[in-house]
Amino acid sequence: MNKLEIRGLRKQFGGLVAVNDIDLELEEGEIRGLIGPNGSGKTTLFNLISGFLRPTKGKVIWRGKDITGNPAHSIVKEGIVRTFQLTTLLKDMTALQNVVIGCHLHIEMGLFEQVFGTARRREKEKAVIERAVGLLKTMGIEDVKDEPAGALPHGYQRLLNIAIALASEPKLLLLDEPTTGMNPVETQELMDRIKMLRDESGITIILVEHDMKAVMGTCEKITVLDFGKKIAEGSPEEVSKNEKVIEAYLGR
Amino acid sequence: MGRNRLRLVIGLTAPAIILIALPFILTRYYVDLTIVFFAHLILAVSFRLITTTGDFSLAHVPLMGMGAYASALMSKYFGWPFWLTLPFAGLASTLVGLIMLYPLLRMKAFAFFIGSYAIGEALRLSWIRIGIFGGHRGISGIPHPSIAIPGLSTISFAGVLPYYFLALVITVLCLVIMFRIDRSRITNIFKAIHSEESLVRSVGINVTSYRILAFEVGTFFAGISGVLLAHHFGHIDPHQFDLTTGLYLLIWVVVGGYTTFAGPIIGVTFFTILGELMRPLGAWMPLVYGLILIIGLLFLPEGLESVPRRISPLLKKMRVRGTSA
């Protein structure tokens, strides 16, 4: 059964068509690569799926439910969580506090309880912190949990962003260039982690990535965008041999 | 641990003793001043609560006025007792604040600042236009609060001394509640909305509802502060809640600092004492206020609250030099 279905999705900014009638179908548990030159509409597509932007036209259907144009916070509740191309962290807070903020949806605490509660609140609080530490462990960065996020090395910050996204327990995870600024070893480690995540919790992942080696080695299927249009789709081998793709990347 | 607790106990009892002894030492004038100071404390701390989300609201003073008017009307015309008008006046401010938010939530940062001024001013001008609010002259003869204890007599807070203690209890209660909010996770979310809104949205937090929450909680306490003033003066008029007061509020909070809970408290205390010391200057006072604001922004951008943080490394250096010499 198709979990994510995108039909004729379009986003226009004035005269510029950033995403041009894209169709996309994703299987459950798939890791899909999304590639294309700069400005080809990859991030805009993420913004449309995650509710950060409203599409001009078209539909986003998630597990049979039309979620087109829903606000971002309600789409997260449906299980679709995205990360950002630029590192987006609460720099003054510790790594742990960042992940705790990410656990928001899974903290069952009313305003009154947060302000006045004592014993029960402390218990819940403990559970949340345990969960957050667990997520930092999943990403292999639990050793820096008490460091301010802004002081972490770039690679750690990228991993922390994924840990925050995982805190919302996504069923579909949209990763926007997660390896930016990482060296080849770190990149490989992250790719292994992403595969492990899929194998263990069965989440579906869309990966926007510029590192071709990483994409080819991780994804079963790759979708290629150029000027807002889907120009190719298929296995890594098929895509890398595709005329249009070679043309888009190398130019004529 | 033990030492920290000791410090906390001393830190809380010393001001408590001072605040309880104060009205017996001070002259009537200064007791009056301290009551106003209490109301301003609630006003500034609640203003800062809203700023944690990045919303600086110039409607805060008119909304304090809303609380003052609501309590004045309820007690004067309906004869409601103080313990009823107090929460209901807070709720009246909250309700009016909710209506204001309808357009304001579509604004951010500077647009919000200016928008909140416009809509706050509209509220204030409506008091001049709508008959029941008494026009320019406002409302006089607001009754002194009294609390009836069933089976016993009525406690009247007519005298300045009883009213001082009533105001003290209410102020402490308000500050404790706002302090608890400041220490809860909710404030972390407020601050996160201010610094990384897109991250907050991406983890399923409804930014709009948290902005409403901060604004409404702050507005409730602004209303309470207005009630304290109304029943203290016995008279209110629209000019008490105009932009001048709003600007003073901004100066208190900006010079005191708004990154921590203590900032606005330090700011209000500093300017209340300063205002008294400079009373001989008369009409020149706003000029001095302006100067202090500029000096503060230049040399203490994080406010007076940052002074200890800034001084401690200096002191350490001096101590090291002292031992090595």
Interface residues (C-beta under 8 A of the other chain):
Chain A: S50 F52 P71 A72 H73 S74 V76 K77 V81 R82 T83 F84 T88 L89 L90 K91 D92 M93 Q97 V100 I101 G102 H104 L105 I107 M109 L111 Q114 V115 F116 I164 A165 A167 S168
Chain B: I177 R180 I181 S184 R185 I186 N188 I189 K191 A192 S195 E196 S198 L199 V200 R201 S202 V203 G204 I205 N206 V207 L213
